[in-house]
Amino acid sequence: MDLTAVTPQPTAGWVHVARQPIYDRSLTVRGHELLFRAHSTSTGAGPDAGDLATTTVVLNTFTAFGLDQLVGGGLAFVNLTRPFVVGELPIPFDPHAVVLELVEGVVVDEAVREGVQRLRAEGFDLALDDFLWDQTDRVALMPDITYVKVDISQLSASALATTVLQLRAHDVLLVAERVETAADLEMCRTLGFDLFQGYHLLRPETLSAVTLTPDRLACLGLLHRLSDPSLTLEDIEDLVHRDAGLTYRVLHAANTAATGLRRKLGSVHDALVMLGTERLRAWVMLLASADAGGGDQEQLAAAVVRARTCELLADRLDLHPGAAFTAGLLSRLDIVLGVPLHAILENLSLSDELHAALIDSTGPLGELLAAVIAYERGVPPEAEPLSTELAEAYLVAIAWATATLANLPPAPASSGA
């Protein structure tokens, strides 16, 4: 049965983020600026990237790579356009380790001033990019600014010295941008800059990862349902399960949110608890506004069928249905994405039970997963209760996946599954 012919599905493809290190006076890396790249060989965002560039960098950083993978224990400087500052687009991550960088083109008006104050009150550190002292509207933001970045190529040596002297009257850290030569670095050190960024130190490096992109209709449908106050966590979990891309991105987003909390994820349910409804809504809003990639749709459909089969059989083995669904989905993503399974899992902080099931096929969850995979390959299970119920559960899963991918209500599970 062709599960892909009715409607667009989540897509798989490569995503890219560039990073350029920012050094302190001892030339120790203190953070990285994260930059938009449309593909692995591009060198800039392009003149019209704007809001989409910021959206793409945020999504790729937190739901494809993971913040730790890109910046380790350092700071992540993320460019911010006006819609994010004034609250028209959400900022769906915690202030930890992130500096919000107001790009030069943001016109400072009352809405921007209020947005900056709100973000500061929420705990974010903010930076002014490409600062020039004659930008009086931006000077007014100084009480809420932590970093000021100065493009040294825009100023003469004397003007740069004057700018630094004037900025020293404010409680901010100064970042020298466009440090292109050893002489530039020495001059900026002498003037008293705190941090340094530029080609002399290191050029931007583009990193690439393969990931799943949710179907835009699935994101919009979930956004609509999230406005329903009667929606339960179980309802939300079911909606996320219907799109493999949403499931994968939600797990990554929650994994980033859990950083430092020593909490491991055992299912999409755990991820939703970690994120909360408002944070989930913010991530889905960004996902809905981003472009999709390409991918093998039939493999995605097969992954959804495996996941649903595991979920249907979980109760019979006293397993958590959400954990079984998650195991089933993740177990096939190596085929969908074309990368080894261990590479997919290494940036997801999964529970020991889930990790063992996926890597070693051990434990009750691993045994269930192995039985479903064997059935897919034409090997019927010998042990009860799977020997009598797996075939029916698999057929029900196909019906559910077909209805789900066609944006129809799922077929009800039979009493025997």
Secondary structure by P-SEA (a helix, b strand, c coil): cccccccccbbbbbbbbbbbbbbcccccccbbbbbbbccccccccccccaaaaaaaaaaaaccccccccccccbbbbbbbcccccccccccccccccbbbbbcccccccaaaaaaaaaaaaabbbbbbccccccaaaaaaacccccbbbbccccccaaaaaaaaaaaccccbbbbbcccccaaaaaaaaaaccccccccccccbbbbbbbbbbccaaaaaaaaaaaacccccaaaaaaaaaccaaaaaaaaaaaaaaacccccccccaaaaaaaccaaaaaaaaaaaaabbbbbccaaaaaaaaaaaaaaaaacccccccaaaaaaaaaaaacccccccccccccccccccaaaaaaaaccccaaaaaaaaaaaaaaccccccccccccaaaaaaaaaaaaaaaaaccccccccccc
